Amino acid sequence: MGLTIYSKNLSHDLGAGGFYRLRTTIARLCPDDIKEHYMLLADYYYDIQLTDPGFKKYDARTEQIYQLNRKKYGKVIDFLWAPDMECKLTYGTAGQLLNLIGDYDDNTIYGYAGWGENAMRFHHFKEILADAYHTKTKWGWR
């Protein structure tokens, strides 16, 4: 499964693993309660599924975390728990993510490694967010 992250003027392709790494990177930049709760889902999805059928307890805690953090991180939380397959988010979400990210950058390849220098990296993601924010348009993935 591959997907394309896009904004009005930019797009980059990546696979499921790269998308997982991207969202995990964003989660690690969040306050501990958000980060730790997201990492439970990222690292222990199948364990949660066995102990919490229907994810009722997990979802209830997600809602608690959202309510506690919605003013400063609500749109970041929307990004983290958005569907994997297809999603459209607002330019406000892009802005909140840019605030969270700040000067952070890394050299991790999030796109297809075989594409060499054309593979998506974190600075490409920031460029997509900046494009969505400055053009005041939706962005997302498909």
C-alpha positions as CSV (number, residue, x, y, z in Angstrom):
1,M,0.0,0.0,0.0
2,G,1.4,3.4,-1.0
3,L,0.0,6.8,-0.5
4,T,0.6,10.3,-1.6
5,I,0.7,13.2,0.9
6,Y,-0.3,16.4,-0.9
7,S,-1.1,20.0,-0.6
8,K,-2.3,22.5,-3.3
9,N,1.1,22.7,-5.0
10,L,3.2,19.8,-3.7
11,S,3.0,16.1,-3.2
12,H,5.2,13.2,-2.2
13,D,4.7,9.4,-2.3
14,L,5.5,7.0,0.5
15,G,4.6,3.5,1.7
16,A,2.9,2.3,4.7
17,G,6.1,1.9,6.7
18,G,7.2,5.5,5.9
19,F,3.8,6.9,6.8
20,Y,4.0,5.0,10.1
21,R,7.5,6.4,10.8
22,L,6.2,9.9,9.9
23,R,3.3,9.8,12.3
24,T,5.5,8.2,15.0
25,T,8.0,11.0,14.6
26,I,5.2,13.6,15.1
27,A,3.9,11.7,18.1
28,R,7.4,11.8,19.7
29,L,7.4,15.6,19.4
30,C,4.1,15.8,21.4
31,P,3.7,16.1,25.2
32,D,4.1,12.8,27.0
33,D,0.4,11.9,27.5
34,I,-0.3,12.2,23.7
35,K,3.0,10.5,22.8
36,E,2.6,7.6,25.1
37,H,-1.0,7.0,24.2
38,Y,-0.3,7.1,20.4
39,M,2.7,4.8,20.9
40,L,0.4,2.2,22.5
41,L,-1.6,2.1,19.3
42,A,1.5,2.2,17.1
43,D,3.4,-0.5,19.0
44,Y,0.7,-2.7,20.5
45,Y,-2.2,-2.6,18.1
46,Y,-2.8,-6.3,18.2
47,D,-2.4,-6.6,22.0
48,I,-5.0,-3.8,22.5
49,Q,-7.3,-5.5,20.0
50,L,-7.2,-8.7,22.1
51,T,-7.6,-7.1,25.5
52,D,-10.0,-4.3,24.5
53,P,-12.3,-5.6,21.7
54,G,-13.7,-2.6,19.8
55,F,-11.1,-0.4,21.3
56,K,-13.7,1.0,23.8
57,K,-11.2,1.7,26.6
58,Y,-8.5,3.0,24.2
59,D,-11.0,5.3,22.4
60,A,-12.3,6.6,25.8
61,R,-8.7,7.5,26.8
62,T,-8.1,9.1,23.4
63,E,-11.2,11.3,23.9
64,Q,-9.9,12.3,27.4
65,I,-6.5,13.2,26.0
66,Y,-8.2,15.2,23.2
67,Q,-10.3,17.1,25.7
68,L,-7.3,17.9,27.9
69,N,-5.1,19.0,25.0
70,R,-7.6,20.2,22.4
71,K,-6.7,23.9,22.5
72,K,-3.0,23.5,21.9
73,Y,-2.8,20.1,20.2
74,G,-6.3,19.1,19.1
75,K,-5.4,19.3,15.4
76,V,-2.2,17.4,15.9
77,I,-4.3,14.7,17.6
78,D,-6.6,14.8,14.6
79,F,-3.6,14.1,12.4
80,L,-2.3,11.3,14.5
81,W,-5.6,9.4,14.7
82,A,-6.8,10.2,11.2
83,P,-7.5,7.2,8.8
84,D,-4.5,5.7,7.2
85,M,-6.0,5.3,3.7
86,E,-7.4,8.7,2.8
87,C,-7.8,11.9,4.6
88,K,-8.3,15.6,4.1
89,L,-7.2,18.0,6.8
90,T,-7.6,21.8,7.2
91,Y,-4.8,24.4,6.8
92,G,-5.3,25.0,10.6
93,T,-4.1,21.5,11.2
94,A,-1.0,22.2,9.0
95,G,-0.4,25.3,11.1
96,Q,-0.6,23.5,14.4
97,L,1.7,20.8,13.2
98,L,4.2,23.4,12.0
99,N,4.1,25.0,15.5
100,L,4.8,21.6,17.1
101,I,7.6,20.7,14.7
102,G,9.4,24.1,14.9
103,D,13.0,23.6,13.8
104,Y,12.9,19.8,14.0
105,D,14.3,18.0,11.0
106,D,15.9,14.6,10.5
107,N,17.5,12.7,7.7
108,T,15.1,9.7,7.8
109,I,13.8,8.5,4.5
110,Y,10.0,8.4,4.7
111,G,9.4,7.8,1.0
112,Y,10.6,5.0,-1.2
113,A,14.3,4.5,-0.4
114,G,15.0,3.3,-4.0
115,W,14.2,6.8,-5.2
116,G,17.4,8.1,-3.7
117,E,17.5,11.9,-3.4
118,N,13.9,12.1,-4.6
119,A,12.6,10.0,-1.7
120,M,10.4,11.9,0.8
121,R,12.2,13.3,3.8
122,F,10.9,15.2,6.8
123,H,11.7,18.6,5.2
124,H,9.4,17.7,2.3
125,F,6.6,17.0,4.8
126,K,7.2,20.5,6.4
127,E,7.1,22.0,2.9
128,I,3.7,20.4,2.2
129,L,2.4,21.7,5.6
130,A,3.7,25.2,4.8
131,D,2.1,25.2,1.4
132,A,-1.3,24.2,2.8
133,Y,-1.0,26.8,5.6
134,H,0.1,29.7,3.3
135,T,-2.4,28.9,0.6
136,K,-5.2,28.3,3.2
137,T,-6.2,25.0,1.5
138,K,-6.9,21.5,2.6
139,W,-4.1,18.9,2.5
140,G,-3.9,15.2,3.2
141,W,-3.2,11.9,1.7
142,R,-4.8,9.4,-0.6
